[in-house]
Amino acid sequence: MEITELQKVASQVRRDIVRQVHACQSGHPGGSLGCADLLVGLYFDQMTLKSDEAGNKIFDMDGIGEDLFFLSNGHISPVFYSVLARAGYFPAAELATFRKLNSRLQGHPTTHEHLEGIRIASGSLGQGMSVAIGAAQAKKLNKDNSLVFVLMGDGEQNEGQVWEAAMYAPHHKVDNLVAVIDYNGQQIDGPTDKVMNNRDLGAKYAAFGWNVMKMNGNDMADVVKVLAEARAFSGNGQPTMILMTTEMGAGVDFMMGSHKWHGVAPNDEQLAAALAQLPETLGDY
């Protein structure tokens, strides 16, 4: 898909995000907005996915012969739900049920809801990369050349399980794995360098044996370029880690530059101001 078309999809996804969170007055808009370009780049351009003749996505838990994506920082579920719906996994109208009683779109993704596109329950931070490594190794055992992608937050790097996984993947040459860290410098309690300084994450992962790349996560052209480079590098005996610089709240000026909007819903006036900055490109649900 052309970059301009991907940008249009991302604009609609951002509209979906703020509308979902506003409707239930609960959720996490900041990180969701920041990661919209990445997920659109993956699902609409870079990932190999199964579809029927009408273009609707075909989902099964085995995921054989297709690329897989795991969301580790599950609190940014609004962006994940929007991208899955807009990609054709389930009707966009279902986004209106976000965080409502008996909805399949829970605040953190769950598998028992049987929502198409969701492979793991996530949101208990630190676990996603371990799951992705297991899926990547299963693909190797099955002689399946597809890739596995996983997204984590930079605040999530505080979790010890992340570093156990970081040691494991290079040692076992899990070279069909592409991990991404949303490097926005913010977490729920404030700036990451104040809460628990990650220092030089790139140097850390390189020392562990990862192929480390950098990406501007709010520049769609760079997102597509770096993801394509990561795919081309796969099979070389190293897992890839992409440090993705983003702005929390990207696309909505008053949400950017602070951890304030990590988990706060906009009021009616703020919603209107946000939507005024985000063109409706695919039609609101």
C-alpha positions, 0 to 999 in steps of 0.5 A, a space after each residue: 500500500 502507498 504511504 499516503 494510503 497508510 497515513 489515511 488508515 492511521 488517521 482513521 485508527 487514531 479517530 477510533 482510539 479517542 472515540 473508544 476511550 471517550 465513549 466508556 470514559 476509560 482506557 489508554 489513549 496516549 500509547 495507543 495514538 503513538 503506536 498507530 503508525 506501527 500497527 497500520 504499517 504491519 497489518 496493512 503493508 508488511 505482514 503476510 496474513 491470510 484472507 478470503 477472496 473478499 479480502 476479509 481476514 481469516 483467523 485461526 490460533 495456529 497461524 501456520 503460514 502467516 506472520 504473527 503479532 503479539 501485543 505485550 503492552 496490552 493496555 494500548 488495546 484501543 489501537 490494536 482493536 481498531 487496526 484489527 477491525 479496519 484490516 477486516 478481522 471483525 466489523 468496525 461497528 463492534 468498536 463501539 462496545 469497547 470496555 462495555 459489559 459483555 463486550 469482546 473488546 475488554 480493556 486488556 485483550 483476552 482470548 476467552 472472548 474469542 475476538 478474531 486477531 487476539 492470540 494471547 491475553 496481555 497486559 500483565 507486563 513483561 510476558 509478551 516477548 517470551 510468548 513471541 519467542 515460543 511462537 517463533 521457535 514453533 514456526 522453526 520446528 514446523 519449517 514455517 518461514 513466517 515471522 513473529 512480531 512483538 511490541 513492548 513498552 519502554 516502561 515495560 523494560 523494568 520487568 525482569 522477565 523481559 531480560 530473561 527472554 532477551 538472553 534466551 532469544 539470541 542464544 537459541 538463534 531465534 532469527 525469525 523474531 522481530 521485537 519492537 520497543 515503543 520508546 516514548 520515554 513515558 510510563 504511567 508514573 512519569 518519565 521513564 528516566 525518572 521512574 527507572 532509567 533504562 539508560 542505553 537500551 540499544 547497547 544493552 540489547 546489542 550486548 545480549 546478541 540482538 540485531 538492533 535497529 532504530 525507527 521513527 515510529 510516527 513517520 510512516 515511510 520510516 516505519 515501512 522502510 525499517 520493517 522491510 529491512 528487519 524482514 530482509 535481515 531475518 534468517 541470519 542467526 540473530 533476533 532483531 530489536 527495533 527501538 521505535 521512537 514515538 510521541 505519546 499521544 501522537 496526532 493530537 497536539 494537547 496529548 503529546 509530550 507528557 505521561 498525563 494521557 497514558 490512561 486518561 479519557 478525553 471529555 466531550 470538548 477534548 474529544 471534539 478538539 482531537 477529532 478536529 485534528 484527525 481526518 475521517 478517512 474510512 468512515 466512523 463506526 
